[in-house]
Amino acid sequence: MILMIGCAGTTPNETLSLSERLELGLDYLDEEKYLQAQDEFNLVLIRATGTELGDDAQFFLGESYFLNKEYILAIAEYEKLTRKMGFSPFVEKARFRICEAYRLDSPKYYHDQIYTEKALEKYQEFVDDFPNSENYDTALEAMVLLRDKLAKKLYETGLLYLKMDEYEPARLSFQRVLDQFYDTDIVEITHLGIIRSYCLETNIEKARDYWTGLGGQIKTEELIAEAEILIENAAEKKAKSEK
């Protein structure tokens, strides 16, 4: 009896057409039943690859992982679509979702930033390939935030070197911020970090030369005052040590 009931429970699904299974998967997706949706989309893919339903199932399989916050699995499914089904109208959406998945899986700035770098790379490719996309501006905004995060990671690395009295490595980290992320909000305090490194090293001449050479690139009054105090205090300390 149990066997009969079990079989009876699955029999109606066996009679569904592929298009009906796709619709069932979409219903599951709307209901946030992601595992059930994946089952339906996978079944359609097995039987309908190469048909007009194949790319639908492939894209929404990626969606079922994405909406379930399984971003790396989602990326794998979206990339299958972009590689194997380049004709699909879902390609642009899949490419944007790949960008978003890497961004959402990107950790806080103090962790490894491989996914942040990958997200930035994918966004750049997206805006290059789809300049008329409705997601173009969103992609640009995301790139700004990702660049800020990478800049902060380098800046914090510089501060860590300062705490260890490793002044040259600190300056190298700060300089990388200025070279690679010159358009981020962290530039002013990065210049201040370089001045601080010279002052801690009691290399007053280089600190003053760097400050003078900035030519007004630090515009925030508090940071200007801090830079001048750093140099003044370092000069006084050096003078006392030489007496």
LINHUNOR-V141239 format. One record per pair of residues at least 24 apart in sequence whose C-alpha atoms are under 10 Angstrom apart, sorted by the first residue. I is the first residue (numbers start at 1). J is the second residue. D is the distance in Angstrom with one decimal. If there is no record, write none. Layout:
[[I & J & D] [I & J & D]]
This chain:
[[17 & 44 & 9.3] [18 & 43 & 8.3] [18 & 44 & 5.8] [18 & 45 & 9.2] [18 & 47 & 7.9] [18 & 48 & 7.5] [18 & 53 & 8.0] [18 & 54 & 9.9] [18 & 57 & 9.9] [19 & 44 & 8.1] [19 & 48 & 9.6] [19 & 52 & 10.0] [19 & 53 & 7.2] [19 & 57 & 9.7] [20 & 44 & 9.6] [21 & 57 & 9.7] [22 & 53 & 8.0] [22 & 54 & 9.7] [22 & 56 & 8.1] [22 & 57 & 6.7] [22 & 60 & 9.1] [23 & 57 & 9.8] [25 & 57 & 8.7] [25 & 60 & 8.4] [25 & 61 & 8.9] [25 & 64 & 9.2] [26 & 57 & 9.3] [26 & 60 & 7.7] [26 & 61 & 9.7] [26 & 63 & 10.0] [26 & 64 & 9.2] [28 & 64 & 9.2] [29 & 60 & 8.4] [29 & 61 & 9.4] [29 & 63 & 8.3] [29 & 64 & 6.5] [29 & 67 & 8.6] [29 & 68 & 9.8] [30 & 64 & 9.7] [32 & 64 & 8.4] [32 & 67 & 8.1] [32 & 68 & 8.1] [33 & 64 & 8.6] [33 & 68 & 9.1] [34 & 61 & 9.1] [34 & 63 & 9.0] [34 & 64 & 5.4] [34 & 65 & 7.3] [34 & 66 & 9.6] [34 & 67 & 7.9] [34 & 68 & 6.6] [35 & 61 & 10.0] [35 & 64 & 7.8] [35 & 65 & 8.7] [35 & 68 & 9.0] [36 & 64 & 9.3] [37 & 61 & 7.5] [37 & 63 & 9.6] [37 & 64 & 6.7] [37 & 65 & 9.6] [38 & 62 & 8.8] [38 & 63 & 9.3] [38 & 64 & 6.4] [38 & 65 & 8.0] [49 & 85 & 9.7] [50 & 84 & 9.5] [50 & 85 & 8.6] [52 & 88 & 9.0] [54 & 81 & 9.2] [54 & 85 & 8.7] [54 & 88 & 9.4] [55 & 80 & 9.6] [55 & 81 & 6.6] [55 & 82 & 9.6] [55 & 84 & 9.1] [55 & 85 & 6.6] [55 & 86 & 9.4] [55 & 87 & 9.1] [55 & 88 & 6.3] [55 & 89 & 8.6] [55 & 90 & 7.4] [55 & 91 & 9.1] [56 & 81 & 9.3] [56 & 88 & 8.5] [56 & 89 & 9.2] [56 & 90 & 7.7] [57 & 81 & 9.6] [58 & 82 & 9.9] [58 & 85 & 9.2] [58 & 90 & 9.3] [58 & 94 & 9.8] [59 & 88 & 9.5] [59 & 90 & 6.7] [59 & 91 & 8.5] [59 & 93 & 8.7] [59 & 94 & 6.9] [59 & 97 & 10.0] [60 & 90 & 9.6] [60 & 94 & 9.6] [62 & 94 & 8.2] [62 & 97 & 8.8] [62 & 98 & 9.5] [63 & 94 & 8.9] [63 & 97 & 8.5] [66 & 97 & 8.1] [66 & 98 & 9.3] [66 & 100 & 9.3] [66 & 101 & 7.1] [66 & 104 & 9.9] [67 & 101 & 9.9] [69 & 101 & 8.4] [69 & 104 & 8.6] [69 & 105 & 8.7] [70 & 101 & 8.6] [70 & 105 & 9.0] [71 & 97 & 9.4] [71 & 98 & 8.5] [71 & 100 & 8.8] [71 & 101 & 5.1] [71 & 102 & 7.1] [71 & 103 & 9.4] [71 & 104 & 7.7] [71 & 105 & 6.6] [72 & 98 & 9.0] [72 & 101 & 7.2] [72 & 102 & 7.7] [72 & 105 & 8.0] [73 & 101 & 9.5] [74 & 98 & 7.7] [74 & 101 & 7.4] [74 & 102 & 9.9] [75 & 99 & 8.8] [75 & 100 & 9.4] [75 & 101 & 6.7] [75 & 102 & 8.0] [92 & 126 & 8.3] [92 & 129 & 9.1] [92 & 130 & 7.6] [92 & 133 & 8.2] [92 & 135 & 9.6] [93 & 133 & 9.4] [93 & 135 & 9.0] [95 & 122 & 8.0] [95 & 123 & 8.8] [95 & 125 & 9.1] [95 & 126 & 6.8] [95 & 129 & 9.8] [95 & 130 & 9.7] [96 & 122 & 8.3] [96 & 123 & 7.5] [96 & 125 & 9.8] [96 & 126 & 6.8] [96 & 127 & 9.4] [96 & 130 & 9.7] [96 & 133 & 9.6] [96 & 135 & 7.6] [96 & 136 & 9.3] [96 & 138 & 9.9] [96 & 139 & 8.1] [97 & 122 & 9.9] [97 & 123 & 9.9] [98 & 122 & 7.4] [98 & 123 & 8.7] [98 & 126 & 9.6] [99 & 123 & 5.6] [99 & 124 & 9.2] [99 & 125 & 9.3] [99 & 126 & 8.0] [99 & 139 & 8.3] [99 & 142 & 9.3] [99 & 143 & 9.9] [100 & 139 & 8.7] [100 & 142 & 8.7] [103 & 142 & 8.1] [103 & 143 & 9.4] [103 & 145 & 9.7] [103 & 146 & 7.9] [106 & 146 & 9.0] [106 & 149 & 9.8] [107 & 149 & 9.6] [108 & 149 & 8.0] [108 & 150 & 9.9] [108 & 153 & 9.1] [109 & 146 & 9.5] [109 & 148 & 9.2] [109 & 149 & 5.6] [109 & 150 & 6.8] [109 & 151 & 8.9] [109 & 152 & 6.7] [109 & 153 & 5.3] [109 & 154 & 9.1] [109 & 156 & 9.0] [110 & 149 & 9.1] [110 & 150 & 9.4] [110 & 152 & 8.5] [110 & 153 & 6.0] [110 & 154 & 9.4] [110 & 156 & 7.9] [110 & 157 & 8.9] [111 & 153 & 8.3] [112 & 150 & 10.0] [112 & 153 & 9.0] [113 & 146 & 9.8] [113 & 149 & 8.7] [113 & 150 & 7.3] [113 & 153 & 8.3] [116 & 143 & 9.6] [116 & 145 & 9.9] [116 & 146 & 6.4] [116 & 147 & 8.6] [116 & 149 & 8.1] [116 & 150 & 7.5] [117 & 146 & 7.9] [117 & 147 & 8.7] [117 & 149 & 9.9] [117 & 150 & 7.9] [119 & 143 & 8.2] [119 & 146 & 7.9] [120 & 144 & 9.1] [120 & 145 & 9.5] [120 & 146 & 6.5] [120 & 147 & 7.7] [120 & 150 & 9.9] [144 & 181 & 9.9] [144 & 183 & 8.9] [144 & 184 & 7.7] [144 & 185 & 9.9] [145 & 184 & 9.0] [147 & 180 & 9.0] [147 & 181 & 6.8] [147 & 182 & 9.9] [147 & 183 & 8.8] [147 & 184 & 7.2] [147 & 185 & 9.9] [148 & 177 & 9.8] [148 & 181 & 7.7] [148 & 183 & 8.9] [148 & 184 & 5.8] [148 & 185 & 7.2] [148 & 186 & 7.5] [149 & 184 & 9.5] [149 & 186 & 9.8] [150 & 177 & 8.6] [150 & 180 & 9.5] [150 & 181 & 8.2] [150 & 184 & 9.9] [151 & 176 & 8.5] [151 & 177 & 5.6] [151 & 178 & 8.6] [151 & 180 & 8.0] [151 & 181 & 6.0] [151 & 182 & 9.0] [151 & 183 & 9.8] [151 & 184 & 7.4] [151 & 185 & 9.0] [151 & 186 & 7.1] [151 & 187 & 8.7] [151 & 190 & 9.5] [152 & 177 & 8.2] [152 & 181 & 9.6] [152 & 184 & 9.3] [152 & 185 & 9.5] [152 & 186 & 7.1] [152 & 187 & 9.8] [152 & 190 & 9.5] [153 & 177 & 9.1] [154 & 178 & 10.0] [154 & 181 & 9.8] [154 & 190 & 9.7] [155 & 186 & 8.1] [155 & 187 & 9.3] [155 & 189 & 8.8] [155 & 190 & 6.7] [155 & 193 & 8.4] [156 & 190 & 9.7] [158 & 190 & 8.9] [158 & 193 & 7.8] [158 & 194 & 9.0] [158 & 197 & 9.4] [159 & 190 & 9.6] [159 & 193 & 7.5] [159 & 194 & 9.9] [159 & 196 & 9.8] [159 & 197 & 9.2] [161 & 197 & 9.5] [162 & 193 & 8.8] [162 & 194 & 9.8] [162 & 196 & 8.6] [162 & 197 & 6.7] [162 & 200 & 8.4] [162 & 201 & 9.8] [165 & 197 & 8.7] [165 & 200 & 8.1] [165 & 201 & 8.3] [166 & 197 & 8.8] [166 & 201 & 9.4] [167 & 194 & 8.8] [167 & 196 & 9.3] [167 & 197 & 5.6] [167 & 198 & 7.5] [167 & 199 & 9.8] [167 & 200 & 8.0] [167 & 201 & 7.1] [168 & 194 & 9.5] [168 & 197 & 8.0] [168 & 198 & 9.1] [168 & 201 & 9.6] [169 & 197 & 9.9] [170 & 194 & 7.8] [170 & 197 & 7.3] [171 & 195 & 9.1] [171 & 196 & 9.6] [171 & 197 & 7.0] [171 & 198 & 8.9] [187 & 217 & 8.9] [187 & 218 & 8.5] [188 & 217 & 7.2] [188 & 218 & 5.3] [188 & 219 & 7.8] [188 & 220 & 8.0] [188 & 223 & 7.8] [188 & 224 & 9.5] [189 & 218 & 8.2] [189 & 220 & 9.6] [189 & 223 & 7.4] [189 & 227 & 9.8] [190 & 218 & 9.8] [191 & 217 & 8.6] [191 & 218 & 7.6] [191 & 223 & 9.7] [191 & 227 & 9.3] [192 & 218 & 8.3] [192 & 223 & 7.3] [192 & 224 & 8.7] [192 & 226 & 8.2] [192 & 227 & 6.3] [192 & 228 & 10.0] [192 & 230 & 9.3] [193 & 227 & 9.2] [195 & 227 & 7.0] [195 & 228 & 9.5] [195 & 230 & 7.8] [195 & 231 & 7.8] [196 & 226 & 9.6] [196 & 227 & 7.7] [196 & 230 & 6.7] [196 & 231 & 8.1] [196 & 234 & 9.2] [197 & 230 & 10.0] [198 & 230 & 9.6] [198 & 231 & 8.7] [198 & 234 & 8.9] [199 & 227 & 9.7] [199 & 230 & 6.6] [199 & 231 & 6.1] [199 & 232 & 9.1] [199 & 233 & 8.3] [199 & 234 & 5.4] [199 & 235 & 8.0] [199 & 237 & 9.7] [199 & 238 & 9.5] [200 & 230 & 8.9] [200 & 231 & 9.5] [200 & 233 & 10.0] [200 & 234 & 7.1] [200 & 237 & 10.0] [201 & 234 & 8.7] [201 & 238 & 9.9] [202 & 231 & 9.0] [202 & 233 & 9.7] [202 & 234 & 6.0] [202 & 235 & 7.3] [202 & 236 & 9.8] [202 & 237 & 8.0] [202 & 238 & 6.4] [202 & 239 & 10.0] [203 & 231 & 9.4] [203 & 234 & 8.3] [203 & 235 & 8.7] [203 & 238 & 8.9] [204 & 230 & 9.8] [204 & 231 & 6.7] [204 & 232 & 8.8] [204 & 233 & 9.9] [204 & 234 & 6.8] [204 & 235 & 6.1] [204 & 236 & 9.9] [204 & 238 & 8.3] [205 & 231 & 9.4] [205 & 235 & 9.2] [207 & 231 & 6.7] [207 & 234 & 9.4] [207 & 235 & 9.8] [208 & 232 & 9.6] [208 & 235 & 10.0]]
